[in-house]
Amino acid sequence: MDGSGGPLTLAKQRGIYHERAAPPALSRHIECLWSHQMPEGPTARIAVVPDGCVDILWSDHSLVVVGPDRTAAFPVIAPGTTVSGLRFRPGVAASFLRTRLSEITGNVVPLDAFWGKAARELDAKLHEATGTTRRAEILAETVLHRLAAVSPPPTDVAACLAHLGQHRPSADNPIRSLAATTGTSERTLRRRCHEHFGYGAKTLDRILRLQRFLAACRTEASENLGFLALDAGYADQAHLSREAKELTSLSPAEIRRQLGKDRLAA
């Protein structure tokens, strides 16, 4: 939980946040390329909500990997700062970084810890680039250059993601049901989840369910919270309230209010 004072804002609702699609050759690996410009003025409290992904982030100060989070992170970003990023799809980053994601869960690590000299060369290129569009192109080109040397995740990693994307009873044990479906042992599935997602399937299940609720808030802001809870896969509205507070430090009503602004302004 973030205990500092002042209102808490979902990160993408603060300043100017923009996403662009990855090149077709990377679409299976990269969810998006993005930029985020913070406004001038007082530093605001922002919440970066967990999404099951790993990002490479660049600003004038650093080039880092942001590991998967179990709950919201509350970074302090100086007013006027512009951050450029590349977001790996869930289950993908471990292969590109050649490390178990459980080793960087909840952490921010310099990219050169994984890519060495190549990361330092990338940092120099990003410093020299003009504008966020060119920086996005450079990030994509760098990942594309490494693609040939990357081994794809095991097939049961993709199967786990597909399984968790289905609407199932919230009390369901995802590892047990997935093991029964694929024939892979529960022990192997747990190990692979920690390696490729950074935590167990139950945690990932909670995060993906939260993301379904966030998506619904952007498109169906006028709907009753109880309906949105059931549609996202929660047992009821009380279940949604507990999970939202634990994972984001915000209530479902406040999340809907902030995300609904985009729809009302359209």
C-alpha positions as CSV (number, residue, x, y, z in Angstrom):
1,M,0.0,0.0,0.0
2,D,1.1,3.6,-0.7
3,G,0.9,5.5,2.5
4,S,1.9,9.0,1.2
5,G,-0.5,11.9,1.1
6,G,-2.4,13.3,-1.8
7,P,-4.9,11.7,-4.3
8,L,-3.7,8.6,-6.2
9,T,-4.0,8.6,-9.9
10,L,-3.7,5.6,-12.3
11,A,-0.5,6.2,-14.2
12,K,-1.9,6.2,-17.7
13,Q,-4.4,8.9,-16.6
14,R,-1.6,11.3,-15.7
15,G,0.1,13.4,-18.3
16,I,0.1,12.3,-22.0
17,Y,0.3,8.5,-22.4
18,H,0.5,7.1,-26.0
19,E,0.8,3.5,-27.3
20,R,1.8,2.3,-30.8
21,A,1.6,-1.2,-32.2
22,A,4.8,-3.3,-32.5
23,P,6.1,-4.1,-36.0
24,P,4.4,-7.2,-37.4
25,A,7.5,-9.3,-37.0
26,L,7.4,-8.6,-33.2
27,S,3.6,-8.7,-32.6
28,R,3.7,-12.2,-31.0
29,H,6.4,-10.9,-28.5
30,I,5.7,-7.3,-27.9
31,E,2.4,-6.0,-26.6
32,C,3.1,-2.3,-27.6
33,L,5.6,0.5,-27.7
34,W,4.7,3.5,-25.6
35,S,5.6,6.9,-24.4
36,H,4.5,8.8,-21.3
37,Q,5.1,12.5,-20.8
38,M,4.5,13.8,-17.3
39,P,3.1,17.3,-16.9
40,E,4.9,20.2,-15.4
41,G,3.9,21.2,-11.9
42,P,3.8,19.4,-8.6
43,T,4.8,15.7,-8.5
44,A,1.7,13.6,-8.3
45,R,1.1,10.2,-6.7
46,I,0.6,7.6,-9.5
47,A,-0.2,3.9,-9.4
48,V,1.2,1.6,-12.1
49,V,-1.2,-1.3,-12.0
50,P,0.1,-4.9,-12.4
51,D,-0.5,-6.4,-15.9
52,G,1.6,-9.5,-16.1
53,C,4.1,-7.8,-18.4
54,V,7.7,-6.8,-18.3
55,D,8.8,-3.4,-19.7
56,I,12.1,-1.9,-20.9
57,L,12.0,1.8,-19.9
58,W,14.2,4.6,-21.1
59,S,14.4,8.2,-19.8
60,D,17.3,10.8,-19.7
61,H,18.3,9.2,-16.4
62,S,18.3,5.5,-17.1
63,L,17.6,2.4,-19.3
64,V,16.0,-0.3,-17.1
65,V,13.9,-3.4,-17.0
66,V,10.9,-3.3,-14.9
67,G,10.0,-6.7,-13.6
68,P,6.5,-8.1,-13.2
69,D,4.6,-6.7,-10.2
70,R,2.2,-8.5,-7.8
71,T,0.6,-5.3,-6.8
72,A,0.6,-1.7,-7.9
73,A,3.9,0.2,-8.0
74,F,4.2,3.9,-7.0
75,P,7.1,5.4,-8.9
76,V,8.1,9.0,-8.3
77,I,8.6,10.6,-11.8
78,A,9.9,14.2,-12.0
79,P,7.5,16.7,-13.6
80,G,8.2,17.2,-17.3
81,T,9.9,13.8,-17.7
82,T,9.2,11.7,-20.8
83,V,9.6,8.0,-20.6
84,S,9.8,5.7,-23.6
85,G,9.0,2.0,-23.2
86,L,8.6,-1.4,-24.8
87,R,6.2,-3.9,-23.2
88,F,6.8,-7.6,-23.6
89,R,3.7,-9.8,-23.7
90,P,3.2,-12.0,-20.6
91,G,5.4,-15.1,-20.7
92,V,7.9,-13.7,-23.2
93,A,10.5,-11.5,-21.5
94,A,12.3,-14.4,-19.7
95,S,13.5,-15.7,-23.1
96,F,14.8,-12.3,-24.2
97,L,16.5,-11.5,-20.9
98,R,17.7,-15.1,-20.3
99,T,16.7,-15.0,-16.7
100,R,14.0,-16.3,-14.4
101,L,11.4,-13.6,-14.0
102,S,10.9,-14.6,-10.3
103,E,14.4,-13.1,-9.8
104,I,13.3,-9.6,-10.8
105,T,9.7,-9.6,-9.7
106,G,8.9,-6.2,-8.1
107,N,12.3,-4.8,-9.0
108,V,13.7,-2.3,-11.5
109,V,17.1,-3.5,-12.9
110,P,19.5,-1.8,-15.3
111,L,19.2,-3.3,-18.7
112,D,23.0,-3.8,-19.0
113,A,22.7,-6.4,-16.2
114,F,21.1,-8.6,-18.9
115,W,22.5,-7.3,-22.2
116,G,25.8,-5.8,-21.2
117,K,27.5,-3.7,-23.9
118,A,24.5,-4.0,-26.2
119,A,22.4,-2.2,-23.6
120,R,25.0,0.6,-23.2
121,E,25.0,1.1,-27.0
122,L,21.2,1.2,-27.0
123,D,21.2,3.8,-24.3
124,A,23.5,6.0,-26.4
125,K,21.3,5.6,-29.4
126,L,18.2,6.6,-27.4
127,H,20.0,9.7,-26.0
128,E,20.9,10.8,-29.6
129,A,17.4,10.1,-31.0
130,T,15.0,13.0,-31.5
131,G,11.4,12.3,-30.5
132,T,9.5,9.4,-29.0
133,T,8.6,7.9,-32.4
134,R,12.3,7.4,-33.3
135,R,13.0,6.0,-29.8
136,A,10.2,3.5,-30.3
137,E,11.7,2.5,-33.6
138,I,15.1,2.0,-32.0
139,L,13.7,-0.1,-29.2
140,A,11.8,-2.3,-31.7
141,E,14.9,-2.6,-34.0
142,T,17.0,-3.7,-31.0
143,V,14.5,-6.4,-29.9
144,L,14.0,-7.6,-33.5
145,H,17.8,-8.0,-33.9
146,R,17.9,-10.3,-30.9
147,L,14.9,-12.3,-32.0
148,A,16.8,-15.0,-34.0
149,A,18.8,-16.0,-30.9
150,V,15.7,-16.3,-28.6
151,S,14.2,-19.6,-27.8
152,P,10.4,-19.6,-27.6
153,P,8.8,-20.3,-24.2
154,P,7.5,-23.9,-23.6
155,T,4.1,-24.5,-25.1
156,D,2.5,-25.0,-21.7
157,V,3.3,-21.3,-20.9
158,A,1.0,-20.2,-23.7
159,A,-1.5,-22.9,-22.7
160,C,-1.5,-21.4,-19.2
161,L,-2.2,-17.9,-20.5
162,A,-5.0,-19.2,-22.7
163,H,-6.5,-21.1,-19.8
164,L,-6.4,-18.1,-17.4
165,G,-8.0,-15.9,-20.1
166,Q,-11.2,-18.0,-19.9
167,H,-14.0,-17.2,-17.5
168,R,-13.8,-19.8,-14.7
169,P,-15.1,-20.0,-11.2
170,S,-12.9,-17.7,-9.0
171,A,-12.3,-20.5,-6.6
172,D,-10.8,-22.7,-9.3
173,N,-7.2,-23.9,-8.8
174,P,-5.7,-22.9,-12.2
175,I,-2.6,-25.1,-11.9
176,R,-4.6,-28.2,-11.0
177,S,-7.1,-27.7,-13.8
178,L,-4.4,-26.9,-16.3
179,A,-2.4,-29.9,-15.3
180,A,-5.4,-32.1,-15.8
181,T,-5.9,-30.5,-19.3
182,T,-2.4,-30.7,-20.6
183,G,-1.0,-33.7,-18.8
184,T,1.9,-31.7,-17.4
185,S,2.7,-32.1,-13.7
186,E,1.6,-29.4,-11.3
187,R,5.2,-29.1,-10.1
188,T,6.5,-28.4,-13.6
189,L,3.7,-25.9,-14.3
190,R,4.5,-24.0,-11.0
191,R,8.2,-23.9,-11.9
192,R,7.5,-22.6,-15.4
193,C,5.0,-20.0,-14.2
194,H,7.7,-18.6,-11.8
195,E,10.3,-18.6,-14.5
196,H,8.2,-17.1,-17.3
197,F,5.6,-14.9,-15.4
198,G,7.5,-14.1,-12.2
199,Y,5.0,-15.7,-9.9
200,G,2.5,-18.5,-9.6
201,A,-0.6,-19.0,-11.8
202,K,-3.0,-17.9,-9.0
203,T,-1.3,-14.5,-8.8
204,L,-1.3,-14.1,-12.6
205,D,-5.0,-15.1,-12.6
206,R,-5.8,-12.3,-10.2
207,I,-3.9,-9.8,-12.3
208,L,-5.5,-10.8,-15.6
209,R,-9.0,-10.7,-14.0
210,L,-8.2,-7.2,-12.8
211,Q,-7.1,-6.2,-16.3
212,R,-10.5,-7.5,-17.6
213,F,-12.2,-5.2,-15.1
214,L,-10.0,-2.2,-16.2
215,A,-10.8,-2.9,-19.9
216,A,-14.5,-3.0,-19.1
217,C,-14.3,0.3,-17.2
218,R,-12.9,2.0,-20.3
219,T,-15.7,0.7,-22.6
220,E,-18.7,0.2,-20.2
221,A,-18.2,3.0,-17.6
222,S,-22.0,3.4,-17.1
223,E,-22.6,-0.2,-16.2
224,N,-23.3,-1.3,-12.6
225,L,-20.2,-2.3,-10.7
226,G,-21.8,-5.7,-9.8
227,F,-22.3,-6.5,-13.5
228,L,-18.7,-5.4,-14.3
229,A,-17.4,-7.6,-11.5
230,L,-19.3,-10.7,-12.7
231,D,-18.3,-10.0,-16.3
232,A,-14.6,-9.8,-15.4
233,G,-14.8,-13.1,-13.5
234,Y,-15.2,-12.1,-9.9
235,A,-17.5,-14.0,-7.6
236,D,-19.4,-10.8,-6.7
237,Q,-18.9,-7.1,-6.2
238,A,-17.4,-7.6,-2.7
239,H,-14.8,-9.9,-4.2
240,L,-13.9,-7.2,-6.8
241,S,-13.7,-4.5,-4.0
242,R,-11.2,-6.6,-2.0
243,E,-9.1,-7.5,-5.0
244,A,-9.0,-4.0,-6.5
245,K,-7.9,-2.5,-3.2
246,E,-5.2,-5.1,-2.6
247,L,-3.8,-4.9,-6.1
248,T,-4.2,-1.1,-6.9
249,S,-4.9,0.7,-3.6
250,L,-7.9,2.2,-5.3
251,S,-11.6,1.3,-5.0
252,P,-13.5,-0.1,-8.0
253,A,-15.6,3.1,-8.0
254,E,-12.6,5.3,-8.2
255,I,-11.0,3.2,-10.9
256,R,-14.2,3.4,-13.0
257,R,-14.4,7.1,-12.4
258,Q,-10.8,7.7,-13.7
259,L,-11.0,5.3,-16.6
260,G,-14.5,6.4,-17.6
261,K,-13.3,9.9,-18.3
262,D,-11.8,8.8,-21.6
263,R,-15.1,7.3,-22.8
264,L,-17.1,10.4,-21.7
265,A,-14.7,12.7,-23.5
266,A,-14.8,10.8,-26.7
